[in-house]
Amino acid sequence: MSCYNSVNGEWGGQNRKMLTEILRDIWGFEGFVITDFVWGMRDPAKALEAGLDIEAPFAQQRKDGMLERIANGETSWEAVKRAGIRIIRTVLKHYAKLGEVPS
């Protein structure tokens, strides 16, 4: 879960240094990152590019205008794909450990 507050002047949910460079690149975290509840995301395009995968508790900001943000270059389909892969990988690993197939 990302943090709600800002870290060194950048909101936790869109802080690339924290979410990608430290969490994933240095520490090797392979799971998905979810927002701190309700207002953990300030800018959906920046958050996606920084490595935030899921907005909780529901799509408050990402649902509006994301296609336009992709079209105007604020974010990319690559960032969407990376988030999707992390989410699906985590779900599949969970079910693999249980020895079940997700329905």
Beta strands, then each sheet from edge to edge (+ up, - down):
strand 1: 6-7
strand 2: 10-11
sheet 1: 1+ 2-
end
